[in-house]
């Protein structure tokens, strides 16, 4: 990761038409070569399987192979989102061990890593709950796992600066309640007023095909940190949405999604803006219904407002130049991939990017984009 004096690498199979097992082997062989020169601490696998049974088997098989390839303990996340150009993509994160001391926390499941340098601690982790057919119960268990990790290392919830929320069947319903709304209700209850003064984390809430609920997080505890929410004046903050865009029965409690559109983060000589999952929304209304090109353009324009000269000028007295570092592009329908990719490249050229099939948090949204902006 950039703020750990490292970064991320996207690893794709050498033969995109091979079987899933062959593509997994190809990625792991590449990973072994990469790790010989970099210190990897976290892996995400974007992959889908034909059943829950095969999903769990893939987790076990890959974890066993990684133990042989990489003797050090690392975090691993299996996100059931099919890539659009192959069957699996591996996202590898690495750090600089000459600056940061690494400690695995959370016992046998190795769900988090604590990095320490002087008086600064950074907690990076991932928790998963996949034992229930009900999103509410999985959400409660996932947040329980998250708070347990934080308690182990004496971190407060409001130290979270970036969060990813992967939700199985995000647009589906458990009875009368939409699953994403159930997740939001649990999140609101857990957060309480923890973020009242600091603002919420930058976050992505996105669907996956199986796996329950996965919450990834980056949290920082330091006297050196400078961080603040970044707003887009063209969008209403998600945490202040009206009831008009919240799904579920009117008589049942419905809370808003608790995240910021983006978050500025400065630590030592590293400055960046975390871009939350962003879609084609103006105010709180979806723009370009049924039109993937218009939605992609509006999404990118929303993102660009989050690192406009006016925004950057208010964030720091330094004269900083923004550089979009990487992106994930979540595509709702495979048929829209080519036009979404072409539109994205008109704005960002050959920027490192992965395209993934995933349900976005509204039925009428066709694309969602996230990433980070490095300020130099």
C-alpha positions as CSV (number, residue, x, y, z in Angstrom):
1,X,0.0,0.0,0.0
2,X,1.2,3.5,-0.8
3,X,1.2,4.8,2.7
4,X,3.2,1.7,3.8
5,X,5.9,2.6,1.3
6,X,4.6,-0.1,-0.9
7,X,1.7,-0.6,-3.3
8,X,-0.6,-3.2,-4.9
9,X,-0.2,-5.4,-7.9
10,X,-3.0,-7.0,-10.0
11,X,-2.0,-10.5,-11.1
12,X,-3.9,-12.1,-14.0
13,X,-3.5,-15.6,-15.4
14,X,-1.2,-16.0,-18.4
15,X,-3.9,-17.9,-20.3
16,X,-7.3,-16.3,-19.7
17,X,-9.2,-19.2,-21.5
18,X,-7.7,-22.0,-19.4
19,X,-9.7,-23.7,-16.6
20,X,-10.1,-22.1,-13.2
21,X,-7.6,-24.5,-11.6
22,X,-5.0,-23.7,-14.3
23,X,-5.6,-20.0,-13.9
24,X,-5.2,-20.2,-10.1
25,X,-1.9,-22.1,-10.6
26,X,-0.7,-19.5,-13.1
27,X,-1.5,-16.6,-10.7
28,X,0.2,-18.4,-7.7
29,X,3.4,-19.0,-9.7
30,X,3.5,-15.4,-10.6
31,X,2.9,-14.5,-7.0
32,X,5.9,-16.6,-5.9
33,X,8.2,-14.7,-8.3
34,X,6.8,-11.3,-7.1
35,X,7.2,-12.1,-3.5
36,X,10.9,-12.9,-3.9
37,X,11.5,-9.1,-4.4
38,X,8.6,-7.6,-2.4
39,X,7.1,-8.3,1.0
40,X,3.5,-9.2,0.5
41,X,1.1,-9.1,3.5
42,X,-2.4,-9.3,1.9
43,X,-4.1,-11.0,-1.0
44,X,-7.5,-10.6,-2.4
45,X,-8.9,-13.1,-4.9
46,X,-11.6,-11.9,-7.2
47,X,-13.1,-15.1,-8.4
48,X,-16.5,-16.9,-8.6
49,X,-17.4,-20.6,-8.3
50,X,-20.4,-22.5,-9.4
51,X,-21.6,-23.3,-5.8
52,X,-21.1,-22.4,-2.1
53,X,-19.4,-25.8,-1.7
54,X,-16.9,-25.1,-4.5
55,X,-16.3,-21.6,-3.0
56,X,-15.3,-23.0,0.4
57,X,-13.2,-25.7,-1.3
58,X,-11.3,-23.0,-3.3
59,X,-10.6,-21.1,-0.1
60,X,-9.1,-24.2,1.5
61,X,-7.1,-25.2,-1.5
62,X,-5.6,-21.8,-2.2
63,X,-4.8,-21.2,1.5
64,X,-2.9,-24.5,1.7
65,X,-0.9,-23.7,-1.5
66,X,-0.1,-20.2,-0.2
67,X,1.3,-21.7,3.1
68,X,3.8,-23.5,0.9
69,X,4.6,-20.6,-1.4
70,X,4.8,-17.9,1.2
71,X,6.0,-19.0,4.7
72,X,5.0,-15.7,6.3
73,X,1.5,-15.2,7.6
74,X,-0.6,-13.1,5.3
75,X,-4.3,-11.9,5.1
76,X,-6.4,-13.5,2.4
77,X,-9.8,-12.6,1.1
78,X,-12.0,-14.5,-1.3
79,X,-14.4,-12.2,-3.0
80,X,-17.0,-13.9,-5.2
81,X,-17.0,-11.3,-8.0
82,X,-16.2,-12.7,-11.5
83,X,-13.5,-10.7,-13.4
84,X,-14.6,-9.7,-16.9
85,X,-11.4,-10.7,-18.7
86,X,-10.5,-14.0,-17.0
87,X,-11.7,-16.4,-14.2
88,X,-9.5,-15.0,-11.4
89,X,-7.6,-11.9,-10.5
90,X,-5.3,-11.7,-7.5
91,X,-4.7,-8.3,-5.8
92,X,-1.4,-8.4,-3.9
93,X,-0.5,-5.7,-1.4
94,X,3.1,-5.2,-0.2
95,X,5.0,-3.0,2.2
96,X,8.5,-1.8,3.1
97,X,9.8,-3.9,6.1
98,X,12.7,-1.5,6.6
99,X,10.3,1.1,7.8
100,X,7.3,-0.8,9.2
101,X,7.2,-3.6,11.8
102,X,4.5,-6.1,11.0
103,X,2.5,-8.1,13.6
104,X,-0.3,-10.5,12.8
105,X,-3.4,-10.1,15.1
106,X,-6.7,-12.0,15.6
107,X,-5.4,-15.4,16.3
108,X,-5.7,-18.4,13.9
109,X,-7.8,-16.7,11.3
110,X,-5.1,-14.1,10.7
111,X,-7.7,-11.5,9.8
112,X,-5.6,-8.4,10.4
113,X,-2.0,-7.0,10.3
114,X,-0.7,-4.3,12.6
115,X,2.1,-2.1,11.2
116,X,4.1,0.0,13.6
117,X,6.7,2.8,13.0
118,X,7.6,5.1,15.9
119,X,4.3,6.4,17.4
120,X,2.2,5.4,14.4
121,X,0.2,2.2,14.1
122,X,-1.8,1.2,11.0
123,X,-4.3,-1.7,11.1
124,X,-5.2,-3.5,7.9
125,X,-7.6,-6.4,7.9
126,X,-10.6,-8.3,6.7
127,X,-13.4,-10.1,8.5
128,X,-16.0,-12.4,7.1
129,X,-19.3,-13.9,8.3
130,X,-20.8,-16.6,6.2
131,X,-22.8,-18.8,8.5
132,X,-26.4,-17.6,7.9
133,X,-28.8,-17.1,5.1
134,X,-29.8,-13.8,6.7
135,X,-27.8,-10.7,5.9
136,X,-28.6,-9.1,9.2
137,X,-27.1,-12.0,11.2
138,X,-24.0,-12.1,9.0
139,X,-23.6,-8.4,9.2
140,X,-23.8,-8.5,13.0
141,X,-21.3,-11.3,13.1
142,X,-18.9,-9.5,10.7
143,X,-19.0,-6.3,12.8
144,X,-18.5,-8.3,15.9
145,X,-15.4,-9.8,14.4
146,X,-14.2,-6.3,13.4
147,X,-14.7,-4.8,16.9
148,X,-12.9,-7.8,18.4
149,X,-9.9,-7.1,16.2
150,X,-10.0,-3.5,17.2
151,X,-10.2,-4.2,20.9
152,X,-7.2,-6.6,20.7
153,X,-5.0,-3.7,19.5
154,X,-6.7,-0.9,21.4
155,X,-8.0,0.9,18.3
156,X,-11.2,2.9,18.3
157,X,-13.8,2.6,15.5
158,X,-13.3,6.2,14.4
159,X,-9.7,5.3,13.4
160,X,-11.1,3.7,10.2
161,X,-10.2,5.8,7.2
162,X,-11.1,3.3,4.4
163,X,-13.6,0.4,4.4
164,X,-15.0,-2.1,1.8
165,X,-18.3,-3.9,2.4
166,X,-18.9,-6.9,0.2
167,X,-22.5,-8.2,0.6
168,X,-23.9,-11.5,-0.9
169,X,-27.0,-10.8,-3.0
170,X,-26.9,-7.1,-2.0
171,X,-30.2,-6.2,-3.8
172,X,-32.1,-9.3,-2.6
173,X,-34.6,-9.4,0.3
174,X,-34.8,-11.3,3.5
175,X,-38.6,-11.1,4.1
176,X,-39.6,-7.5,3.7
177,X,-36.1,-6.1,4.2
178,X,-33.6,-5.4,1.5
179,X,-30.2,-7.0,2.4
180,X,-28.2,-3.9,1.8
181,X,-30.6,-1.9,4.0
182,X,-30.2,-4.6,6.7
183,X,-26.4,-4.2,6.5
184,X,-26.8,-0.4,6.7
185,X,-29.0,-0.7,9.8
186,X,-26.4,-2.9,11.6
187,X,-23.5,-0.6,10.6
188,X,-25.4,2.4,11.9
189,X,-26.0,0.7,15.2
190,X,-22.4,-0.4,15.6
191,X,-21.0,3.0,14.6
192,X,-23.3,4.9,16.9
193,X,-21.8,8.4,17.4
194,X,-18.2,7.2,17.0
195,X,-17.7,9.3,13.8
196,X,-19.6,12.4,14.9
197,X,-16.5,14.6,15.1
198,X,-14.2,13.0,12.5
199,X,-16.7,12.1,9.7
200,X,-17.2,8.6,8.4
201,X,-14.7,6.5,6.5
202,X,-14.4,6.4,2.7
203,X,-16.2,3.2,1.8
204,X,-17.5,0.9,-0.9
205,X,-20.7,-1.2,-0.5
206,X,-20.9,-3.7,-3.4
207,X,-22.5,-7.1,-4.1
208,X,-20.9,-10.5,-4.4
209,X,-22.4,-13.8,-5.5
210,X,-21.7,-15.8,-2.3
211,X,-19.7,-15.5,0.9
212,X,-22.1,-13.8,3.3
213,X,-20.6,-10.5,4.4
214,X,-16.9,-9.4,4.1
215,X,-15.7,-6.2,5.7
216,X,-12.2,-4.9,4.8
217,X,-10.7,-2.0,6.7
218,X,-7.7,0.4,7.0
219,X,-7.4,2.1,10.4
220,X,-4.7,4.5,11.6
221,X,-3.7,5.6,15.1
222,X,-1.0,8.4,15.0
223,X,-0.3,11.9,16.2
224,X,1.1,12.5,12.7
225,X,-2.1,11.8,10.7
226,X,-4.1,14.5,9.0
227,X,-7.5,13.2,7.7
228,X,-10.8,14.7,6.8
229,X,-14.0,14.0,4.7
230,X,-14.1,15.2,1.1
231,X,-17.5,16.1,-0.3
232,X,-18.8,16.4,-3.8
233,X,-21.1,19.5,-4.0
234,X,-23.1,17.7,-6.8
235,X,-24.0,14.8,-4.6
236,X,-25.9,14.6,-1.3
237,X,-23.8,12.9,1.3
238,X,-24.9,9.2,1.5
239,X,-25.3,9.5,5.3
240,X,-27.9,12.2,4.9
241,X,-30.0,10.6,2.2
242,X,-33.8,11.0,2.4
243,X,-36.2,8.1,2.9
244,X,-36.9,8.3,-0.9
245,X,-33.8,6.3,-1.7
246,X,-33.8,3.8,1.2
247,X,-35.4,0.5,0.3
248,X,-37.8,-1.4,2.6
249,X,-41.1,-1.2,4.4
250,X,-41.9,2.2,5.7
251,X,-42.8,0.9,9.1
252,X,-39.4,-0.6,9.7
253,X,-36.3,1.4,10.8
254,X,-34.2,2.4,7.8
255,X,-30.8,4.1,8.4
256,X,-28.6,5.7,5.9
257,X,-25.3,4.4,4.5
258,X,-22.6,5.6,6.8
259,X,-19.7,6.7,4.6
260,X,-18.1,9.7,3.0
261,X,-17.8,10.3,-0.8
262,X,-14.0,10.4,-0.3
263,X,-11.5,11.0,2.5
264,X,-8.2,12.9,2.5
265,X,-5.3,11.1,4.3
266,X,-1.9,12.5,5.1
267,X,0.8,10.7,7.0
268,X,4.4,11.6,7.1
269,X,5.3,12.5,3.4
270,X,2.4,10.5,2.0
271,X,-0.8,12.3,0.9
272,X,-3.7,10.8,-0.9
273,X,-7.5,10.8,-1.3
274,X,-9.4,7.6,-0.9
275,X,-12.2,7.6,-3.4
276,X,-15.3,5.7,-2.2
277,X,-17.4,3.5,-4.5
278,X,-18.9,6.2,-6.8
279,X,-21.8,5.9,-9.1
280,X,-24.0,8.0,-11.5
281,X,-25.8,10.0,-8.8
282,X,-26.5,13.7,-8.8
283,X,-28.0,15.0,-5.6
284,X,-29.4,11.6,-4.5
285,X,-31.0,10.7,-7.9
286,X,-29.7,8.2,-10.4
287,X,-28.6,9.7,-13.7
288,X,-28.6,7.9,-17.1
289,X,-31.0,5.1,-16.2
290,X,-30.5,2.3,-18.8
291,X,-27.5,4.1,-20.4
292,X,-24.1,2.6,-19.4
293,X,-22.1,5.2,-21.3
294,X,-23.8,8.2,-19.6
295,X,-23.6,6.5,-16.2
296,X,-19.9,5.9,-16.6
297,X,-19.3,9.5,-17.7
298,X,-21.3,10.9,-14.8
299,X,-19.5,8.6,-12.4
300,X,-16.1,9.7,-13.6
301,X,-17.1,13.4,-13.4
302,X,-18.3,12.8,-9.8
303,X,-14.9,11.3,-9.0
304,X,-13.0,14.1,-10.7
305,X,-14.8,16.7,-8.5
306,X,-13.4,14.9,-5.5
307,X,-9.8,15.9,-6.5
308,X,-10.5,19.2,-8.3
309,X,-8.1,22.1,-7.8
310,X,-10.6,23.8,-5.4
311,X,-10.8,20.7,-3.2
312,X,-7.0,20.1,-3.1
313,X,-6.4,23.8,-2.3
314,X,-8.6,23.4,0.8
315,X,-6.9,20.2,1.9
316,X,-3.3,21.4,2.2
317,X,-1.2,24.5,2.0
318,X,1.2,22.6,-0.2
319,X,1.0,22.9,-4.0
320,X,-0.1,19.3,-4.7
321,X,-0.6,17.6,-8.1
322,X,-3.2,14.8,-8.2
323,X,-2.5,11.5,-9.9
324,X,-5.2,8.8,-10.1
325,X,-3.4,5.8,-8.8
326,X,-5.6,2.8,-9.7
327,X,-9.3,1.8,-10.1
328,X,-11.7,-1.0,-9.6
329,X,-14.6,-0.8,-12.0
330,X,-17.7,-2.8,-11.0
331,X,-19.9,-3.7,-13.9
332,X,-23.5,-4.8,-13.3
333,X,-24.1,-6.5,-16.7
334,X,-21.5,-8.3,-18.8
335,X,-23.1,-6.9,-22.0
336,X,-22.1,-3.4,-20.9
337,X,-18.4,-4.1,-20.3
338,X,-17.0,-3.0,-23.7
339,X,-18.7,0.4,-23.7
340,X,-17.9,1.0,-20.0
341,X,-14.2,0.1,-20.6
342,X,-14.0,2.3,-23.7
343,X,-15.6,5.2,-21.8
344,X,-13.3,4.8,-18.8
345,X,-10.2,4.7,-21.1
346,X,-11.2,8.0,-22.7
347,X,-10.7,9.6,-19.4
348,X,-7.9,7.6,-17.8
349,X,-6.0,5.9,-20.6
350,X,-3.9,3.0,-19.4
351,X,-4.4,3.5,-15.7
352,X,-4.1,0.2,-13.7
353,X,-7.6,-1.1,-13.5
354,X,-9.6,-4.2,-13.0
355,X,-13.1,-4.8,-14.3
356,X,-15.4,-7.0,-12.2
357,X,-19.0,-8.2,-12.4
358,X,-20.9,-7.1,-9.3
359,X,-24.4,-5.9,-8.3
360,X,-24.3,-2.2,-7.4
361,X,-26.4,-1.0,-4.5
362,X,-29.3,0.3,-6.6
363,X,-31.3,-1.6,-9.2
364,X,-30.9,1.2,-11.7
365,X,-27.1,1.7,-11.3
366,X,-25.0,-0.1,-14.0
367,X,-21.5,0.8,-12.9
368,X,-19.5,1.8,-9.8
369,X,-15.9,3.0,-9.7
370,X,-13.5,3.4,-6.8
371,X,-9.8,4.1,-6.3
372,X,-7.2,6.4,-4.8
373,X,-5.7,9.7,-5.8
374,X,-2.1,10.3,-4.9
375,X,-1.1,13.9,-4.2
376,X,2.5,14.8,-4.9
